[in-house]
């Protein structure tokens, strides 16, 4: 199994090494999916931080916003 971090460093070299084994992979799609995955992880982490900051403030006016964030976080857990 290959580590995506190593693949990210040099997609072209990895693609060439797989071509030698007659394995065809759509690397453009792999790269797009990897970028999307990293973007979603960052958004999830930002929401978690915002929710944590809201809970630390103990401001009851922000309680509704905290609930909305919880619902948004459920999307990332799927």
Buried (B, 14 or more C-beta within 10 A) or exposed (E): EEEEEEBBEEBEEBBEEBEEEEEEEEBEEBEEEBEEEEEEEEBBEEBEEBBEEBEEEEEEEBEEEBEEBEEBBEEEEE
